[in-house]
Amino acid sequence: HITQNPDILEFLVSAYNDHDYTSETGISLYTGDILQAFIRNIGDRVASVILMTDDSNWLWAFFSTHVDIASFDVQTQAFNTLKDLFLSQSNNKICVRDPAVKLIAAKEDQFFDNFNVMLKSSTFVTCRQSLRLLHQILFDPQKKTYKSMMRYITNKKYLKITMNLLRDASDQIQFEAFHLFKVFVLNPKRSPEVTR
């Protein structure tokens, strides 16, 4: 019923636009819980509707707006929802969902451009969590995102973002950025511009 009626999912996703973040009158904390329950229990079928819908603003709003809003509780929940959309647990390993692999392959440039908005966030939590999520997506244990990872680590633009994160005031963000940076360095197929 949920996957055949995407307007239900659209309502739940758009509820993050409610700027009343109080637990008494705001709805985003409650609708976010429902959305996460759908994603976790129904899995790829619900994730696919959200990730592959023609109205990509559903998804891209998470990257640009929802994970960087004023309420820490709602921000954390929105980020956890985004994480659930892209990752699932399989055989005690965290792996990238199949619909997420399809999205990344089909809209790779748009995906990474939107992801970089989170990496450039001035909010510590958003930046750090984004670095971790990017690492989990690129270095999927089943290597489902291997081609995208190789294209990412041969791109000078992404290397610059990573290097700027190495200069961040937070040791934790520097630490997370270093894990990503060393892959650029250790890549035996580095592009000439990355080497330079």
N, C-alpha and C positions, 0 to 999 in steps of 0.2 A: 504493500500500500504506500509506504513512504517513497520508494524509488519510482513508483508510477505517478506520484503526485509531487513533482519537484517544487511546486509553490509552497509546500510545507517547509522544505529545506531552505527555500529562498527567504521565507519569513524569519526562520531561525538565524540565518546568516545576517540578514539585514537588521536584526534586533541589536547587533553591536553598534549600530548607528544611533541608538538611543543614548543621548548624552546625560541622562539622569542615572548616575552610577550608585545611588544609595540603595541599600538592600531593602528598604521599606517600599520605595516607589519605583525604582528602576527595574527593567525587565531583563537586561542583558545577562546578568548572572544566572538567572533561571533558564532562559532560553539557551544559553551556552551549555548548561548542564545537560539539557535535553539533546542538543546537537551532538555533544561528545558521546552520550549514551548510544545514539543512533550509529555514529561512526564506529565506536568500539564493538557494538554488538552485531550490527548488520555488516560492517566491514567494507570490503572493496566496492560493493554495489552502491552504497551511499557515497563513499569517497569519489567514485567515478562520476556520479551525478554532479557533485560540487566541482570537481576538478575539470571535467570535460564539458561543462555546460557552455553554450554559445555565448551567454552573458558572462564573460570572464571577469567582470567587475566583482562578482561574488568572491572569487578567489583573490584577485589582486588587491582588493580592499584590506585583506588580512595583512599583506606585506606593507602597504603604505600607511594604513590608518589604525586598524584594530589592535595591533600589537604594540602600539606606541601611544595609547590614550591615557588620559589623566588618572584614572583609577587603577591602582596597582592590582587589585583583585581581578578586575575585568581584563586588564592587560595580560595578566598571567594566564587567565582562562582562555583568552583568545589565542595566545601563543601555544598553549597546550592543545587547543583544537587544531591549529595549523599543523602541529607536530603529529597529531593523530591522523590527519588527512594524508600525510606523506609517509609515515612509518607505521609498521605493525610488528607484533612479536610473533616469531615463527621458530619453533624448536629452540626456545630459550635464546634466540638471537633477534636483535632488532634489525628489521629489513625494510627496504623501500617497497611500498605498495605497488602493485602492477599498474593501476591507473595513474599513479604518480610518475612511474617510469615512462608511460605513454605521453603524459603531459610534457615532461621535460624534453623528451625526444622531439615532440611536435613543435614546441614553443620554447626552445632552448634559450635563445637570446632574450626573449621577453621574461622568462623565468629568472634568469640570472640578473637581469637588470632590476627586476622587482626585488630580488633577494638582496641585492647590493644596497637598496634603500634601507633595509634593516641593518645591514652591516655598518652603514654610515650614521646610524642613529646616535644621538647624544645621550640616550638613556642607557645606562650601564646594563640593566637586565636584558633589554632588547638586543643589544649588541652581543653580549656574551652568549645568550641562548641561541642567537642566530648563527654564531660561529660554530657552536656545537651541532646544531641541526644541519648546517651545510656540510660539516665533516661527516655526519651520519649518512647524509644523502649521497655524497660523492664517493664515500668508501664503504658502500654497501657490501656486506659479507658475501652475498651471492653474485656480486659484480654485475648487477643489472644496469647500473649507471656508469659503467666503465668508459664508454665512448664519450659521454658528457663530461666525465671527470678529466679525461685526457684533453678535451677541447678547453676546459676551464683552466687547467694548469699550463697551457701553452699560450694563454692570452695575457698580453702585457697589462691591459686595463685591470684585470683581476689581481695580478701581482701587485700593482700599485696600491690597490685598496688594502691588500693583506699587509704590505710593508708599512702603510700608514697606521694600521692597527697595532703593529709592533711598537709604535711610538706612543701608544695610548698611556694615560696616567695610571690606569689600573693594571696591576701585575697579572690579574686573572685573565683580562682580555689579551694582554701580551702573550701569556702562556698558551691560550687557545689559538691565537693568531700564529704563533710559532709552529704549532702542529700542522697548520695549513701551509705555512711558508716553506717548511722543510720539504714538502712534496714538490713544490715548484723547483727547488734547488736539486733534489735528488732524481728528478725525472731525466732518464737517459735520452729522451726524445725532445729535449727542450727546443723551443723555437729560437731562432737567432735573436729576436727582439727581447725575449725573456732572458737569454744568456747575457745580452748586452746590458 
